[in-house]
Amino acid sequence: MSLSLKMLLASLLGALLTLAYAPFSFWFVTFLSLTGFIYLLSNALPKQGFKLGFAFGLGWFGAGVSWVHVSIADFGGIPLIGSITLMLLLSAYLALFPALSCYLITKYFTNKLWPIALPFIWLVVEWLRSWFLTGFPWLSLGYSQIQSPLAGWFPVIGEFGVSGLIVLICTVLAIWLADTRWLPSVIVVTVLFVSGVALNQYQWAKPTGKSARIAMVQGNIEQALRWTPQQDQPTMDKYKNMTADHWNNDVVIWPEAAIPKLEPLAAEYLSEMDNIAAQTNTGLITGIVNYNFETREAYNNLIGLGQKNKDATNKDTKEPGHYHYFHANRFAKHHLLPIGEFIPLEDWIRGLAPIFDLPMSSFSRGDYQQANLEAKGYHFAPAICFEIAFPRQISANLYYNTDFIITVSNDAWFGGSHGPAQHLEIAQARAKEFGLPVLRATNNGITAFIDHRGQIQSRLPQFEAAVLSDNIQQVKGYTPYRSFGDWPIWCLSVVIFGFASWNQKKSKKN
């Protein structure tokens, strides 16, 4: 088989992975795709490893993050050929990471050692992808298994560790079965799947019997109107009116940048909502952009309004609410989205095309670790939009008294593509990893409550203006992943990788 044909086949196998993720969620496709690719790689020349890995990655990310094209084409002001080119450039960049994994495994290890060497190499390269140039850990393999027999491993070793298990299983199937090593192959696969099913029966974090009544408002504001000054007041009135019948909840949540005015310019409106929320004994959390006119710094914020403490009433304080400009009950987004929230090499490329000069594309970065938001005595660990894909940052912001994880987003950028469904799937993984409910409030979907087991408790349809209200159970207890993070999977993978390296050196001496 020629190299060109192998690369085409590798690209098709990579593209097939898209079906394993939401909204399709055919989890078994991951094993068909990756096993097929590793088998193809094992029958190629060592010098072809990088090219085949790149082709696989190009198919994987080209199909998987094709939703990026929607935001570039519809809102970036770039012609079709330009938007496709930018999407391909992003896919090509991401494809460099699996290409690196394939290059390293084919260059330094014999095929028979791949099952114990490749998982460590893959994890190192995926870790690199999660932070290099601010990181883009989207479509990590583990997300495809939220409904599979491996789902029970999420609270133990996290999505990152599950990715390592997937690579181990697929490499075992591709290499050992081809070498007729049936027994060890069956043992490895059976143990990992059966133990995953068994682990899924255990609840690491358990409901306390107490719950919070929470409402999330999905305004469904068209993206084209988001930053039009004439639409500021109609948008704010819409959120106010949609919330009017829901002040009987403990907490009301509005999505990312729900209030389109800059915070200093929205002071009157914020004070009004602060007072209404406090008078009804309700906490209100909303997204807003804060621009400090003195320092000229802009922050993508979540702020708390209304009742902050559980037992506070109007009689306890002179002021009905606790809000004032730059009060402490706020969270500033740390992981900023390239192009959308900051412009790399800004002096060079801003002005080249409308996408590089979008409104609100020059934010300052919040701290990596920040205090939880408080509303009616509940503590919320926040993640704004893209940040939910970074489990280490979420972990750094979980405290002993954190009740819920809250993530807000505006996925109107991605229209009817599969991007929002993948975003929701990532939020489910965080809930299952940390054993905490995740509350996901969005502008136009998918707004959903996710319980501590990673299951969707209730959700709203996309592209509808609606309010979702539900009782969310509080839980007690830590998952092993929340306690130990990635250390267990790193330790295990380093040990087996060391064994593989020792064997490789021993075989060379012989």
N, C-alpha and C positions, 0 to 999 in steps of 0.2 A: 504494500500500500504506500502510495507516494505521500510525502510530507504535506502537500496541499490538501489531499483528501483527508488525512488524519486531522489537520487543523479544522477543516470544515465539520468533520464529525465531532470534534471536541467542542466547537462553538454551538452545535445543535444540542449536545448533551448539557452544556452550560445554560442555554436558553430554556431547556426543559425544567430546570430548577424553579423557574417562576411559578409553575403549577403547584409547588410544594408549599408556597406561602399564601397568606390570605390575599384575595378573597376566595381562592380556589381550595387551599388547605388539603391537598392530597399529599400527606406527609410521607408516604412510602416512595414518592417520586424522588425524594432526596437520595435514597439508597440506590435506586435504579440509575440515576444520573451520575452520582459520584463513583459508584462501583464501576460503571461502564467506562468512565473517564480514566480511573486509576488503572484499569486493565489495559486500556489503550496506551497509557503512558508507560506501563511496564513492558510493552512490546515495541517501544520506540528506542531509537538510539539515544544515549545519554545527552548528546549535544542538542537534541530536539526538545528537551524538557522545558526550557523557558518558553519556547514558541508555542508548544501545546498548552502549557499553563496559561499563557496569555490569551490564546484562542478560547479556551474554556471560560476564562474570566470575562472576556468580551461578550460572550453569549450570556453568561450569568448576569452580569450587571446591565448589559445593553437591553435585555428584555425585562429584567427585574426592576430597574429604576427608569424605565421609559417614561414614567409619569413626569419626570423633570422636563421633558419636552413640552408638556402642556403649559407649565408656568412660563417657560421661556417664550413659546410661540404666542400665547394668549395675552401675556402681561409684560413681556420683555421688550416688545417693539422691535423684534428681530425677524427678518424674513424666514420662511420655512427652511430653506437650505442652511441658514445660519443657526437656527435652533437645533436642527438635527446634528450639525457639526459640533456644537457645544455639548450636546448630550453624548455624542460619540467620544469626545475628548474626555469627559468625566468618566465614561465607561472604560476607556483605555487606561486612564490613570488608576482606577480601581483594579483593573485586570493585572496590573503590575504585581500585585500582592500574591495572588495564586501562582503567577508566573515565577515569582521568587521562591515560593515553597517547592514548586516542581523542579526548579533548577537545582536547589540544594539537595533534594532527596535523590535525584538522578545522578548528581555529580559525586556525592560522598558515600552513598550506601548501595549495597546490592539489593536486588528485589526481595530476597527472602527476609531481609531485616526491615523492610518498609512498614509492616504493621506495627512495630514498636518504635520506629523512628519518626514516621511522618506525623503522628498526632502532636508531638512536641514542636516540630518545625512549623506545622500549620498554626498552632496556638501562638507561637512567638510572632509570626507574620501577621496574624489577625490582631494581636495586641498592638502591633506597630500601626496597623490600619486604623485602630481606634483612637490614636492620639496624634499621628503625624499630620502636620499642616492642620491642626485643630481636630482632626479625626472625622471619619465617616464610616461608622460601624454598621451601616444599614445592610440588611440581608445576610447577616451572619447565619451560619447553617442552623444553629440551635433554635432559632425562631420558628423554623418549619415544623418543630416537634411538639408544639404546645398541646396538641391533641393526640399525640402518639403514645405508645407504651413507654417511651423514654421520658415522658412528662414528669414522672415521679422524681427524676433526678434534679429538676430545676431548683427545688428548695435546698438541695444538698450541695451541688457544685455550680449552680447558676447556668444561665444560657451559654456562657463562655465554656464551661466544662462540658455541657451537652454537645457543643460543637466538636470538642475533642473526642467524645465517645462516638459520634457519627463518623469521624475520619477513621477511627480505629476499626469500627465495624465494616465500613466500606473497603478499607485496605485489606482486612482479613478475608473478606469475600472475594476480592479481586485477585489477591496473590496466593493465599493458601488453598482456596478451592481449585484454582488453575493448576496448582502443584499437587492436587489430590490429597491435600491434608484435611480430610473431612472432619475428623474428630475434634481437633483444636478449634476449627472454624465454628462448628456447631456449638461447642462449649462456650466460647467467647460471646457469640451472638445470643444464645439462649440465656446465659447468666445476666447479661446487661438488660435484655428486654424483660425478663421475668422479674428481676430485682426492681426495675423501673415501675412495673405494674404494682409490685408489693409496696414500694415506697409511696406510691400515689394514694394508698389507702390510709396512710398515717397523716394526721393533721398536726404539723409542728406548732402552728399558732391556732389557738382555739377561741371561739366566740365567748365573750364574757357574760352574755345575756343582756348587755346594754347596747343601745343603738342610737344613732343620730339621724334625724330627719333632714335630708339635704335635697335641695333643688338646683338643677343646672339649666341655664337659659341658653338656648340656641337661636341666635338672632337671625341667621341666614341673610346676612348683608352681602350683596354682590361685591366681589373683589374690586371691580372697576369703580365702585362708589366709596371704598374704604377710606381713602385719603382725599376725597373731594370736600373742600371746606363747606360748601353749601349743604352737604349731607350730614355735617356734624350733629346739629341739633335734632334732625329727624331720627338719626341713629340712637342718640341718647334717650330721646323720648320713647323710642320703640322698646329699648331695654327696661326703662322705667315702667312702661305700661304692661309689658309682658310679665313683670315681676309683681305687679300690684296685688294679684290674687294668691301670692305664694309667700307672704311674709309670716305665715304660720309655721314655716320650716325653721329648724335650728340655724341652718346656714344656707345662703343662696350664693351660687357661683356663676360668674360671667366669664366668657372666654378671653383669650389673648387679645389685648388692645381693643376690648369691647367699647371702651370710651375713646373715641377717635381724636378728641382734643388733647393737646399737651397738658400735663397735669397742672402746671401753674395757671393755665388759661381756663381750666375746668373747675376752679376752686369753688365757685358758687354751686355748681351741680353736685360736686363731691360732698359738700357740706349738707346739701339737701338730702342726698341718699344716705349719708352717715346718720343724720337725725331720724329719718324714716325707719332705717334698720334698727337703730337703738330703741326707738319708741315702741317697736313691735318685738323687742327682745330677740333680734335676729342678727347674726353675723353675715356680712356681705364681703365676698372676695371678688375682685375684678382685675382684669388686665388693663394697663394704661401705659402710655409712653411719658416718661418724665424727662423734660429738657430743662437743665439748669442754665438760665440765661447769663449767669455770672461766669460760670466755668466753661460754658458751651459744651457740656457733656450731656449725652442722651442715654437713657437706660430703658430697656424693655422690662417693665415692672409688673409684679402682682402686688396689690395692696389690700389690706384689711380695713373694712369700715364697719360702723355699727357697734354691736355688742361684742366686746373682746373677751370678757371673763364670763364664766358660766353662771355665777351667782349675782352678777352686777345688775342693777336696775337703774332707772332714771333718778331715783331718789338718792343713790349713792354718790353721784357726782353732780357738779354744777352744770357741766355740759352734757347734753344728751348722748353724744357720740364721742369717740376718742380720736377722730381724724384731725390732723393739721398737716400742712405741707411739710414733706420730708419726715413724717413721723416714722418711728422704728418698725412698725408692723408692715413690713414690705420685703419683697424679694426681687433682686435684680438678676436678669438672665446672665449666666456665665458662658455657656457654650453658644457662641454666636454663629449664625449660618453664613458661610462665605457668599458673597454677592448680595444676598438678601438683607443681611444685617451689618456686614462690614465688607469693604472692598480691598482685597489684597492688591498691593502695589497701586494704591489709590491715585497717587499723583500721575501715574502713567495711563491707567485705563479708564478712569472716570471720564465720561463724555464721549467715549468711543461709540457707545450704543445706549439706548434708553434703559436696558437692563442693568447697566453699570451706574445708573443715576436714578434708581428707584427711590421713592420717598422712604424715609426711615432706614437708610442703608449705611449709616455711619454711627453705630451704637458703641458705647463704652461697655466694658466687660465687668460684670459683678464678681464678687468673691466666689471662690470655689466652694467654700463652706460658709453657710449663713444660718441665721436663726429660723426656726419654723414660723410660718404664719399662724396667727391665733384668731379664732372666731368662735364666740360663745363657749370658750373654755377648751375647745378642741384644737389640737396641734396638727398642722398640715405641712408635710415635706413637699416643697414645690419643684416642678420641672416645667419649663416653658417650651412647648413645641418639641424641637429636635433633641432637647436635653434628656428626654425619657429614654433615649437610646444609649445612655451612658450610665451603666449600673454602678460604677465606682463613684461617680459623683452623687448619685442617689444615696448610696450607702453612707457617704460622708455627711449627708444631711439628715440622717435618721438618728433620733435621740431616744432615750429611755421612755419619754412620754409622747412620742410621735404616734398619733392615732391613725392618720391616713396619708397616702401619697396623692397629691393633686397635680394633674398635668393639664394645661390649657393650650389650645392651638387654634390656628386659623388655616385650615386645609383647603380653603376656597381657591388657593393657588393651583390646586391639582385637579380641579373639576371632577369629572366622573371616572377618573383613572383608578388603578388599584393602589395608589399611594396611601390614601386615608385608611384603607383596610389593613395595609401593612403596618401603618402607624399604630392602629388599635391593637394589632397582634403583639407589637413590641411592648405596649402598656400591659398586656396580659402577662407577658413574661416577667415584667418587674413585679407584678402582684404575687405571682407564684414563687419567685425567688425569695422575696423578703417576707412573705406571709402577711401582707398588709393589703387592705382594699385600695384600689386605685380609682380616683374620680377623674374622668376625662371630659372636660367641657370644651366644646369647639364652636366655631362660628356657624358652620354649615354641615357638620357631621364628620366623623361619627362620634356623637356624644354618648357616653356609656358609663355605667357603674360596673366595676369589676370587683368581684369578691376576693378574699384573701387566698383563694385556691386558684386564682387566675381565670375563673369562669365569668362570663358576662351575665350580670344579674338583671340588668335592664338597659335598653338603648333607645335612641331616637332614630328615625329614618333620616337619610341625608337630604339636604336641599329643602328642608321644611323649617319654618319658624315655629318652635315649640318649646315647652318646658318639661323636663324630666324630673320627677320627684320620687324619692324612695327612702326606705329605712336601711341604713348601712350599719352592719354589725361592727362593734368594736371587738378587737381580738387581743389576746394575751399570749406571749411566748415568742421565741426567736427561732427562725429557721437556722440550720447549720450555715447556710450561705451568708445570712445576715451577720452571723457571729464571726465567721472565718474568711469570708470573701473567696478570692481565687486561690488562696494558699494551698488547700488540699489538692486541687487539680494540678497546680504547678509542681508540687512536691512529687506527686505520683508520676507525672509525665517526665520530670527530670530524671527520676530513678530508672524508668524503663528506657529513656533515651541514653542514659549512661551505659546501661547494659548493651544497647544496640551499638554504641560507639566502641565499647570494649570488644564485642564480637567482631566488629568490622576490622579493627586493628589486628585481632588474633588471626582472622582469616587471611589477611594480607601477609602476615609473617609466615603462615603455612604455605 
